Amino acid sequence: MTTALTFRAESDFIDAIRSYSEKAGLSVNAALKEIIAPAIGFSRRRSNMPRNNLASFCGALKDVDCRELEATQAAFSEIDEEMWK
């Protein structure tokens, strides 16, 4: 559930937030959340909840293993010309 919050500040502060959000490609609301959340120790993810992504695998392969894996997957990068006629 979201709740609205009114934020009052000097115009130069508001201009700085708008500039930050534009540079970051975020809405003003998202930019404020990005800035404020770490300062107050807020995290959306609960530490006891499992992650549903592949982050634990990032950087897990050694160079040798990575080369072997890429070699086994090479065929998937080839285009079968006959199939596309």
C-alpha positions in Angstrom: 0.0 0.0 0.0 1.3 3.4 -0.9 0.6 6.6 0.9 1.1 10.2 -0.3 3.5 12.5 1.5 3.9 16.3 0.9 7.5 17.5 0.8 8.2 21.2 1.2 11.6 22.6 0.3 13.3 25.6 -1.2 13.1 26.0 -4.9 16.8 25.4 -5.5 16.6 22.1 -3.5 13.6 21.0 -5.7 15.5 22.0 -8.8 18.4 19.9 -7.7 16.2 16.9 -7.0 14.6 17.3 -10.5 18.0 17.6 -12.1 19.2 14.4 -10.3 16.1 12.5 -11.3 16.4 13.5 -14.9 20.1 12.5 -15.0 19.3 9.2 -13.4 16.3 8.6 -15.7 14.0 8.3 -12.7 10.8 10.0 -11.6 11.2 12.5 -8.8 9.4 10.1 -6.5 11.8 7.2 -7.4 14.8 9.5 -7.1 13.8 10.6 -3.6 13.2 7.0 -2.6 16.7 6.0 -3.9 18.3 8.8 -2.0 16.4 8.5 1.3 16.1 4.7 1.7 19.7 3.9 2.4 19.9 6.9 4.9 17.1 5.5 7.0 18.2 1.8 6.6 15.1 0.9 4.6 15.2 -2.1 2.4 12.3 -3.5 0.4 13.7 -7.1 0.5 13.4 -9.0 3.7 16.7 -10.8 4.5 14.9 -14.1 5.3 13.1 -14.1 1.9 14.7 -16.2 -0.9 15.9 -14.3 -3.9 14.3 -15.2 -7.2 17.2 -14.4 -9.5 20.5 -15.7 -10.5 22.7 -13.3 -8.5 24.3 -16.2 -6.5 25.7 -17.5 -9.8 27.3 -14.2 -10.9 31.1 -14.6 -11.0 30.9 -18.2 -9.8 32.6 -19.8 -12.8 36.4 -19.8 -13.1 37.8 -18.8 -16.5 38.5 -22.4 -17.4 35.0 -23.5 -16.5 33.6 -20.5 -18.4 35.5 -21.4 -21.6 34.3 -25.0 -21.3 30.7 -23.8 -20.9 30.9 -21.4 -23.8 32.3 -24.2 -26.0 29.4 -26.4 -25.2 27.0 -23.6 -26.0 28.6 -22.6 -29.3 26.2 -24.5 -31.5 23.3 -22.3 -30.2 24.9 -19.3 -31.8 25.0 -20.8 -35.3 22.2 -20.1 -37.7 20.8 -23.0 -39.7 20.3 -21.4 -43.1 18.2 -24.4 -44.3 15.7 -23.8 -41.4 15.1 -20.2 -42.4 14.4 -20.8 -46.1 
